[in-house]
C-alpha cells in the first residue's frame, strides 16, 4: 500500500505509542500523560499506511543558547519508524517534510540527540557538542586539596526542588551554548517525574541544593543503586544532573557527592567535556573519563544561523558551503563581522575556505575548530590563512554542553 507522510492529525496517545514500539518498548499510561502535556501537535509528522502510524517525527519549539545569544530552534524528538517498515525511505521523507517546515517557520537551526551517530549526517546534521562520562571508585575519590565548604549543601523534597532548580538552571543556560530553555511544563512533565520503570533498578531521586549567603546557586539530583556484598556496601551513586552558577558551588556539590557514605562508585554520564573535575580530584585517571557524541545540529538557514550568534573578533570570511539536502544553503557566502555581530550574504568573491553544512554545524557552537575540521579532511583552505581567519571569528570560551536528552 502507499505510505503517506504529512502533518499528524490524530490522537497524541497513538503517536506516542507507535514511537515507543519503534524504539522497542511498550508505552506506560503515566508516560503518555506526561508526553501529552508537552506535545506540540502542529509540529508532529507521521507516516501512515492504510490509516495506521508507521513512522513519527516531532519537535519542540526551543529557545536555544548559542554563543552570545539565544535563538529559536526546532528540538527534534521522537523520530522513529516501525521495524516492519524499515528501509523504505520513510525517514528521509519525514526529514524532508520536517526541515521544510522548520525553514518555513523561520527557525534557522534544528537540534537533536541521535540514537545512532550515522543516521542524521545524511540529512545535514553535524556533531555540535560532546559529553563526558565518569565512573570513579569512591575510595579513590579524594579531592586534590583539603577544602572547607563555602556554603551548605542540604537535601530538599521535590516541592522545594521545583521552586529552586529552574532559577539556577536558567542563570546558567543564558550563557552556555547548547542549553535550551525549559518551560514550566517541561520541568513538571519531563524533568521531575520519577517513575520506577525509568530508574533501571535505582532508587527514587535525591535532590540537594547548595546555598551561598542563604541564596541557592547550585543543585544536584542523583539516585543510588543498592549493592550490598558480604564484605559491605558496593552501591553506586548515579548523578542525574548537577548545575552550579559559580565555581564554589560546583566544587562544594562535587565534594558532597564524592563524600556520600556507603557508596562503592560514583557514576555520571552527560557531563561537560570542560568540567574542571579533572583538576579537582587527586587521581584524575581514576575518573575513567570517556567522551562521546551528544548534540547534533542542522543549519537550516545559513544566514540566519550565522547572524544569530556573536563572534570573538571582527573580520570577514568568504566560504563555499555544500548542502545537498537543503540546497537553498549551498553556494558562496560572505560573512562580515563588526562589533561581534555578523552580516551574511551571498557572494561571488573568492572563498577563503570550503566545507559542508555538517562541518559548519560542528564549528557553530564552538565544539570543534576549523583547524580540527581541516585536519580531518572536512574543511579545505582555499586561500592562504583562511582556516586561521575562520577560527579567529568562531572561537569560544567554553565548550558547548546540552545537559538533557530530549
Residue pairs with C-beta under 8 A, 6 or more apart in sequence:
1 49
1 50
2 49
3 47
3 48
3 49
3 54
3 55
3 85
3 88
3 90
4 47
4 48
4 49
5 45
5 46
5 47
5 48
5 55
5 90
5 93
5 94
5 97
6 45
6 46
6 97
7 42
7 44
7 45
7 46
8 15
8 41
8 44
8 45
8 46
8 53
8 56
9 41
10 46
10 53
12 32
12 35
12 36
12 39
12 41
12 44
13 27
13 32
13 36
14 53
15 39
15 44
15 46
15 53
15 56
15 58
15 78
16 27
16 31
16 32
16 35
16 36
16 39
16 78
17 27
17 32
18 46
18 53
18 54
18 55
18 56
18 80
18 82
19 56
19 78
19 80
20 26
20 27
20 31
21 27
21 82
22 55
22 56
22 80
22 81
22 82
22 83
23 80
23 115
28 195
28 197
30 193
30 195
31 195
34 189
34 190
34 193
35 189
37 185
37 188
37 189
38 60
38 183
38 185
38 186
38 189
38 190
39 58
40 58
40 59
40 60
40 61
43 58
43 59
43 60
43 61
43 74
43 101
44 56
44 57
44 58
45 56
45 57
45 58
45 94
45 97
45 98
45 101
46 53
46 55
46 56
46 57
47 53
47 54
47 55
47 56
47 81
47 85
47 90
47 93
47 94
48 54
49 85
53 82
54 81
54 82
54 84
54 85
54 90
55 80
55 81
55 82
55 85
55 90
55 91
55 94
56 78
56 79
56 80
56 94
57 76
57 78
57 79
57 80
57 94
57 95
57 97
57 98
58 76
58 77
58 78
58 79
59 74
59 75
59 76
59 77
59 98
59 102
59 110
60 74
60 75
60 77
60 180
60 406
61 72
61 74
61 75
62 72
62 73
62 74
62 75
62 111
62 180
62 181
63 70
63 71
63 72
63 73
63 180
63 181
64 70
64 71
64 72
64 73
64 75
64 109
64 111
64 179
64 180
64 181
65 173
65 174
65 175
65 176
65 177
65 178
65 179
65 180
66 109
66 177
66 308
66 309
66 364
66 365
67 177
67 309
67 310
67 311
67 365
67 366
67 396
68 309
68 310
68 311
68 340
69 308
69 309
69 310
70 174
70 181
71 108
71 109
71 305
71 308
71 309
72 106
72 107
72 108
72 109
73 107
73 108
73 109
73 110
73 111
73 180
74 98
74 102
74 105
74 107
74 109
74 110
74 111
74 300
75 110
75 111
75 112
75 180
75 406
76 98
76 110
76 111
76 112
77 112
77 406
79 91
79 94
79 112
81 90
81 91
91 119
92 123
95 120
95 123
95 325
96 325
98 110
99 110
99 123
99 124
99 298
99 300
99 325
99 326
102 110
102 300
103 300
103 301
103 326
103 328
106 301
106 304
107 300
107 301
108 299
108 300
108 301
108 302
108 303
108 304
108 305
108 308
109 297
109 298
109 299
109 300
109 305
109 308
110 125
110 297
110 298
110 300
111 128
111 180
111 295
111 296
111 297
111 298
111 402
112 120
112 125
112 295
112 296
112 298
113 294
113 295
113 296
113 402
113 405
113 406
114 120
114 125
114 293
114 296
117 127
117 293
120 296
120 298
121 358
122 325
123 298
123 325
124 298
124 299
124 323
124 324
124 325
124 326
124 357
124 358
124 361
125 296
125 297
125 298
125 358
125 361
126 296
126 297
126 298
126 299
126 357
126 358
126 359
126 360
126 361
126 362
126 364
127 293
127 296
127 361
127 362
127 367
127 368
128 178
128 295
128 296
128 297
128 361
128 362
128 364
128 365
128 367
128 400
129 177
129 178
129 294
129 295
129 297
129 365
129 367
129 399
129 400
129 401
129 402
130 273
130 291
130 292
130 293
130 294
130 367
130 399
131 269
131 270
131 271
131 272
131 273
131 291
131 292
131 293
131 294
131 401
131 402
132 271
132 272
132 273
132 275
132 289
132 290
132 291
133 267
133 268
133 269
133 270
133 271
133 289
133 290
133 291
133 292
134 266
134 267
134 268
134 271
134 277
134 287
134 288
134 289
134 290
135 265
135 266
135 267
135 287
135 288
136 258
136 265
136 266
136 267
136 281
136 286
136 287
136 288
137 264
137 265
137 286
138 237
138 258
138 263
138 264
138 265
138 266
140 282
140 283
140 286
141 258
141 259
141 266
141 281
141 286
142 258
142 281
142 282
142 283
143 251
143 255
143 258
143 280
143 281
143 282
144 279
144 280
144 281
144 282
147 251
147 255
149 252
149 255
150 212
150 248
150 249
150 251
150 252
151 210
151 211
151 212
151 213
151 217
151 248
151 249
151 252
152 210
152 211
153 208
153 209
153 210
153 252
153 253
153 256
154 208
154 209
154 211
155 206
155 207
155 208
156 164
156 207
156 208
156 209
157 207
158 192
158 207
160 207
160 209
161 192
161 207
161 209
161 219
161 221
162 187
162 188
162 192
164 209
164 216
164 219
165 187
165 191
165 207
165 219
165 243
166 182
166 184
166 187
167 216
168 216
168 217
168 218
168 219
168 243
168 244
168 245
169 182
169 243
170 181
170 182
171 245
172 179
172 243
172 244
172 245
173 179
173 180
173 181
173 182
176 398
176 400
176 401
177 365
177 366
177 396
177 398
177 400
177 401
178 294
178 295
178 365
178 400
178 401
178 402
178 403
179 401
179 402
179 403
180 402
180 404
180 406
182 190
182 191
182 404
190 406
191 404
194 204
194 205
196 204
199 223
200 225
201 225
202 223
202 224
202 225
202 236
202 238
203 223
203 224
203 225
203 226
204 223
205 221
205 222
205 223
205 240
206 221
206 222
206 223
206 224
207 219
207 220
207 221
208 219
208 220
208 221
208 222
208 253
208 256
209 216
209 218
209 219
210 216
210 217
210 218
210 219
210 220
210 244
210 249
210 252
210 253
210 256
211 217
212 246
212 248
212 249
217 244
217 245
217 246
217 249
218 242
218 243
218 244
218 245
218 246
218 249
218 250
218 252
218 253
219 241
219 242
219 243
219 253
220 239
220 240
220 241
220 242
220 243
220 253
220 256
220 257
221 239
221 240
221 241
221 242
222 237
222 238
222 239
222 240
222 257
223 237
223 238
223 240
224 235
224 236
224 237
224 238
224 263
225 235
225 236
225 238
226 235
227 233
227 234
227 235
227 236
227 264
228 234
228 235
233 262
233 263
233 264
234 264
234 265
235 262
235 263
235 264
236 263
236 264
236 265
236 266
236 267
237 257
237 260
237 263
237 265
237 266
237 267
238 267
238 268
239 257
239 266
239 267
239 268
239 269
239 271
241 403
241 404
242 250
242 253
242 254
242 257
242 268
242 271
243 403
244 250
244 253
247 276
250 276
251 280
254 277
254 280
257 266
258 266
258 281
270 294
270 402
270 403
270 404
270 405
271 277
272 398
272 399
272 401
272 403
273 291
273 399
273 401
274 398
274 399
274 401
277 287
278 284
278 287
278 289
281 287
294 401
294 402
295 365
295 400
295 402
296 361
297 361
297 364
297 365
298 357
298 361
299 305
299 329
299 357
299 360
299 361
299 364
300 326
300 329
301 328
301 329
302 321
302 323
302 329
302 333
302 344
302 357
302 360
303 333
303 344
303 345
305 364
306 333
306 335
306 342
306 344
307 341
307 342
307 343
307 344
309 342
309 364
310 340
310 341
311 337
311 340
311 341
311 342
311 393
311 394
312 340
312 392
312 393
312 394
312 395
312 396
313 337
313 392
313 393
314 337
314 338
314 339
314 340
315 336
315 337
315 389
315 392
315 393
316 334
316 335
316 336
316 337
317 334
317 335
317 337
317 352
317 353
317 386
317 389
317 390
317 393
318 332
318 333
318 334
318 335
318 347
318 349
318 350
318 351
318 352
319 332
319 333
319 335
319 351
319 352
319 353
319 354
319 355
319 360
319 390
320 331
320 332
320 351
320 353
320 354
320 355
320 382
321 329
321 330
321 331
321 332
321 333
321 354
321 355
321 356
321 357
321 360
322 330
322 354
322 355
322 356
322 357
323 329
323 330
323 356
323 357
324 330
326 357
329 357
331 346
332 346
332 347
332 348
332 349
332 351
333 344
333 345
333 346
333 347
334 344
334 345
334 346
334 347
334 349
335 342
335 343
335 344
335 393
336 342
336 343
336 344
337 343
337 393
350 382
350 383
351 382
351 383
351 386
352 381
352 382
352 383
352 385
352 386
352 389
352 390
353 370
353 379
353 380
353 381
353 382
353 383
353 386
353 387
353 389
353 390
354 379
354 380
354 382
355 370
355 373
355 378
355 379
355 380
356 378
358 378
359 373
359 378
359 379
362 368
362 373
362 378
363 369
363 370
363 373
363 390
363 394
364 394
365 396
365 400
366 394
366 395
366 396
366 398
366 399
366 400
367 399
367 400
369 391
369 394
369 395
370 379
370 387
370 390
370 391
370 394
371 387
371 388
371 391
373 379
374 380
374 381
374 387
379 387
379 390
381 387
